[in-house]
Structures are given as structure tokens and as C-alpha cells.
Amino acid sequence: MTLSRGGMTRAWGGTPLHRGYSVVVFVLLASLDNVAIGLVPPLYGPIADGFEVPQRLLGLVTAATFVVSAAAAVGWAYVGDRANRKPLLMAGTLIWAVGTGGSALAGDYLTFLIAQVVAAVGLGAVGSVGFSVVTDLISPRRRGLVMSFWGLSQGVGTLAGTLVAGLLGSVDWRRPFLLLAVVGLAATVLYLFTYDIRRGQSEPELVDALAAGAEYDYRISRADLPRILARRTNRWLVLQGLTAQAAFGSLVWLPVLFAERAEAQGLSGATAVVVGSVFATLFQLGGVFSIVGGLVGDAVQRRTPRGRGLVAAVGVLAAVPLYLVLFFVPMRIDVPDGASTGAVVAAVLASVVTEPTVGLSLLTALFALALTSANSPNWFALIADVNPPEHRGTVYSLGNLVNGVGRAAGNGLVGVSFPVLQAAFPPPLNYAVGLAAFQLFFVPTGVMYWLAARHSPADIVAVRALLHERAERLE
């Protein structure tokens, strides 16, 4: 395939307003898949009670959705790197909306599991194909900053899922799923009006040729897969997800840890679910500092081509001791048992300033999440930096597949560890010990980012040279 000259019927780049709308839509909708994933963990108790099954089976549902979503993303991304991406995004959004609606209507555990798996198939398209589209709108100079918004949207989605589940699902767990299904259907309509982003349009080497009417016609093929894996930076970026996501995957149990702490202090189950969801949401607000991580990554990358990998390595390694402190700091939870959801939320928020232990825990969590949030934007940006446009969706999806396996392992295994640890540590201490142990997976993650930083300069130069060569063929 080659760069070829196309017609000039389309305005180059679209209008600024249309492009801005498209970026906003893609970033917002990227958050929705994480809302869908974040709905289930805070509601493990009510859903398990409704279906009369142990809570650990709900943990397996979450693990299964991680794996299925990641595996489906590989197929979606490969097709997306070869074909028109907008129809794929619309189809994926429809599928996860249908699966989420089916989850709300499920009458038994098996039906709920099947509906969640269907939703996971659709979710695989949003991240992988959407990533490929967004990278074609971002110049390498600002890649870390914009990808921080992409990553932040996903973190916000997880927080929103946790919060919506706790607030809407404490009385009836089915309501959050019904609401999200409706939002998903509306999101499909939003896709109709997005700009059809051209592949490779943000690359400095290609911008003049594309502006003159050329078409970047290179598409991925099976023969490219060995080349993708031959890039050493790709190997470490993909493999780090196995350990990083084992740690991140265990954190979906944060609402359960805080709910158990609330119950241990005498609160009822319904009130404890709200408390756990609000605390988990507050403690994950440090993720908003991914913007800082992206900015720092951009700045250091301009000084050295090893920059993004080094920033991510330092971030995840420095966060480990803070996570260990977070799980073991004792907290006094003083909220009105049996009060309305609003009253419980207000009491939790007030405790941040009235209860020193809560304030200390929040501060520790903010710093820990701020440091680990440097991982996300620099991972996204590095994938774009070391791969040509037609490979990015597939590389992202391969990384996401390993991420899904790691997250499923972290989520599932930590859930199994809690009953085992209970023999030595009574609740809620068994939850704290289990979660703390899984944060040690960040150590090998930091080492692999350091290795990626060693190899990224050569891979970046090779991609830039390849794109320059392709652009010259038009002259």
C-alpha cells in the first residue's frame, strides 16, 4: 500500500468546532466503558443476595468481563486498523448498551453473567478503536497531555460507576444498569455527528502531504505482527500490564474494604454500601493528576527520548509505600445509620475535616493515585510514539489484552485471598492485608517501564524515518 493523492472534496481537518466536538465525544465515551465496569463491584453484596450466590462469584463476573473485553478488543482493533473506524465504534457502543440493559433485567446469576459478557464484547471496541482515532488528532509534542485526558476520562468513568452504583443501587441494584443502558443508546447517536478523522493526519512527516490531498493508505496485515513484536519498547509496554493491572485490578475491592470497616463499626449493610462507595470515590480522586503526569511526560520527553518511560517508572515505584499506609491507617467512620443517602454522603464528606484519620487516609490516597496516574498517559503516548498509525490500535489492544488478564487475575485472586486470610486476620483486616500484598506488583511494573525507556529512543527514530520515507514518495 502507498500514500496516494485523493480528491479535495473533504475540507482538510474539518472545522475546528467539528474536530473539537469529535475529541470531546471520543473522550467522554471512553469513560462510559469504565462506568459499565465500575458498576458491579460496589454492588457485589446486593447482587449476590438477590441471586442467592456467594460474593466471590460476582468477583468472577468482573474478572470475566475484563478478560472478554480485552480479548474482543484485539479483534476490533485489527479490523479498525484496516477499515472505517466510525461504524465499528457505533456497533461496539450498541452492543455494550444492550448487554448492560440485559444485566438489569437478569433473573438469575447465569443470565447476569451472560449479559455482562455481551456488554464486555462491545466494550472492547470503545477503547481500542477509539485510541487509534484519538492518536490521529494529536501531534507528538502534546501527546502526553491529551492522552492524560483520555486516561483521566476512563478513571473518571470508574469513579462515576462506583458512585452511581452506591447512590442509585443501594436500594435497588438494577437501577444503575438501566440508566447506563439508556446513556449508551444516546452515545451511539452522538457518534453519528463526529468528524471522520484521517489516519496519520497528526504526524509531522505526513501533514503536508495529507493537506495537499494525499491519502495514507497503509493498513495493517498479518505480516506486520512479527514486526510489531520485534519492537522492544512494545514488548515491555505490553508485558508491564500484567503486573500493573494485577495491582490496579485488586483496587476494585476498595468499596468493599470501606464497607466492611463501616459494618465493623456497627453500621447496617445498606448504609455501609453507600459509605464504601463514597469513600472509594474520594480516595481515587488522585487520578485527576494524570494531567500532571502527561505534562511532565511531555516536558521530559522533549529533553530526552527516554522521558515518558522514566516518568512512568518513577511514578509507580514511589506509590507503593503510600498504598501500604493507606490500607492500614485506622479510620473512624461516624455517619447516621439508616439515614437517607444524601445524609450519609454529607456525613462522609464532613468526616474528611472532622476526623483526622479520614483526612490522613484521603491525603495518602491522593498522593498514591497521583503518582500511579503518571502510568496511563505516558503508556498511551509511548504506544503512539513507537508505532506507525496503522499499527497503533492493534498494539494498544494487545497491551489491553495483557492488561485484562492482569486485572482479572488481580481482581479474582485478591477476592479468593480474603477468605483465606480471614483465618489469621479478622475482617476488615483481612481485606487490608490482601490489598496491600497486591500493590507489590507495582515493583516489577516500574522495572519494565525503565526497560521500555532504554529502548524507546531507537524505536521512535525508526518510526519517524519510516513516515518521512513514505511522505517523500508523493514528491
Salt bridges, closest charged atoms under 4 A:
ASP81 OD1 - ARG199 NH1 3.96
ASP136 OD2 - ARG85 NH1 2.89
ASP196 OD2 - ARG10 NH1 3.99
GLU203 OE2 - ARG143 NH2 2.92
GLU203 OE2 - ARG392 NH2 2.79
GLU203 OE1 - ARG464 NH2 2.46
GLU205 OE2 - ARG464 NE 2.62
GLU215 OE2 - ARG10 NH2 3.11
GLU215 OE2 - ARG198 NH2 3.16
ASP224 OD1 - ARG227 NH1 2.31
ASP224 OD2 - HIS391 NE2 3.26
ASP298 OD1 - ARG308 NH1 2.76
ASP334 OD2 - ARG332 NH1 3.79
GLU355 OE2 - ARG332 NH1 2.69
ASP385 OD1 - ARG143 NH1 2.91
ASP385 OD2 - ARG308 NE 2.85
GLU390 OE2 - ARG470 NH1 2.94
GLU469 OE2 - ARG473 NH2 2.80
GLU472 OE2 - HIS468 NE2 2.96
